[in-house]
Amino acid sequence: DAGVTQSPTHLIKTRGQQVTLRCSPKSGHDTVSWYQQALGQGPQFIFQYYEEEERQRGNFPDRFSGHQFPNYSSELNVNALLLGDSALYLCASSLGRTGYNEQFFGPGTRLTVL
Amino acid sequence: QQPVQSPQAVILREGEDAVINCSSSKALYSVHWYRQKHGEAPVFLMILLKGGEQKGHDKISASFNEKKQQSSLYLTASQLSYSGTYFCGTGGLDNYGQNFVFGPGTRLSVLP
């Protein structure tokens, strides 16, 4: 049983560029959440997708957008990259509501913005 | 609003006990605990829900004081493998876990 997978593992971009990160949830899970984790800090909630809709959103600008596909996989898009967007981006999946259920995290995508 | 965790860091010897605390200024419907080792993804430890339900690993013990909006994670007879950063996450104001927020983390080091 495959766990949560993310791609790519590492990514280097320059300011102003756009990036797309991908996530496949654990088998049987229907909810995907995305987090940004800066070095030495806790994961910051970006948004959650359920039934192909964004259900909840953290305090992130509209430059951060996402999508969930019918097979529950998800993408995170970040436009007009800033140096401050450099971080580890974690995807987590759960069966049902994020706030009430165990989340399984993927290994993350390390984004570096130069 | 981000929950507050204490202590920020703790160093133990193998076999010693530790308590990590998490508190919020907002009403809590659920508290989650995760452990993250350096360079790895967070791993689920426990969920405590309003009303008393708990889901988690048998070897992990935690409490949830709904009135005080506080939770504590109890680590007993610590092992070297317990080392890592412990995060509490709070959430659950609506059906989709609104306002789910992780705390800043507590760094635990267990020495031989």
Interface residues (C-beta under 8 A of the other chain):
Chain A: S33 Y35 Q41 G42 P43 Q44 F45 Q48 Y50 R55 Q56 G58 L90 A92 R97 T98 G99 Y100 N101 E102 Q103 F104 F105 G106 P107 G108
Chain B: Q2 Y29 S30 H32 Y34 E40 A41 P42 V43 F44 I47 L49 K55 F87 G91 G92 L93 N95 Y96 G97 Q98 N99 F100 V101 F102 G103 P104 G105
